[in-house]
Amino acid sequence: MDEHPRVQVGPVPIHDASRADVLDLLMRLHAEGQGARVATANADFVALARQDKALARDLADSSLVVADGAPVAWLARAAGARRLERVTGVDLAPMLLERFRANGGARVAIYGSLPDVANAAAEALRGGDERVLFDPVICPPFRELTEQELHAHREAIAAAKPDLVLVALGCPRQERFIAEHFTVAPSAIWVGIGGSLDFHAGRRRRAPEWAQQAGLEWAVRLAQEPGRLWRRYVLRDFPTLLTTAPGCLRAGFRARRVAFQRTLN
């Protein structure tokens, strides 16, 4: 993964990669049978990883950590990223499926969400293309699973031999699940996609393109779900971004100084 260096946004290592870089890298790793663990990091990842050491380790050990949220992308660029483009969990799944279709199709597993949401999202992502098979679609109950249940889920994923595993458990559960179960399908691309299936299933509407480009997608989501999100955004994420920004700016300054010194030598 050294071909795309990482920059630190607080405790979260973000890969300095464009969208094309991300897709090329993941498809190459899959073709080589290595597989990949992918995290799509937004501001909440930064806030949670400051307190959750296991999450920080899972992100450090991931094959690829992309900037899902606009604020994370801004801070990564401030820290010295030069090629980085924002890659959201909502966008990454269909982009990967487009690449897989060009190569003949894909077997996709879904783990997480509610059954009606997961199945509707699978149909939308499949788009009527019989070369894309969603199996298994596993929607675990919202409680701690027994070892027997986890074993059955692992067996189902392993038996399907998926090319792509979409894990929709939310952070940090999905990152932990991927870390613990990646070896049951080690050639697959495992992606933590959070609540992305709600958008694909039509249960939630994405922010307009102008709001996404302006980095105001969070404001649209907050307006849609104020009761669920205001504490997270106002009390956790925004303060974390403010305290993280100075370190990113210092890192970016050091990177520019080193680059300038190299031009003189």
Number of C-alpha atoms within 10 A of each C-alpha: 9 6 10 18 12 22 22 18 25 24 21 29 23 29 25 25 25 17 17 11 15 23 16 13 19 23 20 13 17 17 13 10 14 14 23 23 23 24 29 25 28 21 24 19 24 24 21 19 20 14 11 13 12 13 24 20 16 21 27 17 14 17 19 24 24 29 29 23 23 23 19 25 25 19 25 30 21 21 26 22 23 12 13 22 23 21 22 20 26 19 14 20 19 15 15 19 20 14 15 18 14 10 10 9 17 22 19 25 25 25 21 23 24 17 13 12 18 23 19 18 21 22 16 15 19 18 10 9 11 10 13 20 16 21 18 20 21 19 19 17 10 10 6 9 11 9 9 9 12 14 11 12 19 16 13 17 22 18 13 15 19 24 23 25 28 24 25 25 21 15 21 20 15 23 29 18 15 23 18 11 16 20 13 17 22 19 20 27 25 31 25 27 28 24 18 24 29 21 14 23 19 13 12 14 13 17 15 11 11 10 14 16 12 9 15 18 18 18 16 16 17 16 11 13 11 14 10 11 15 16 11 16 18 11 11 16 19 16 12 19 19 10 11 18 20 15 17 22 17 14 19 20 15 14 15 14 11 11 11 11 10 9 7 6 5
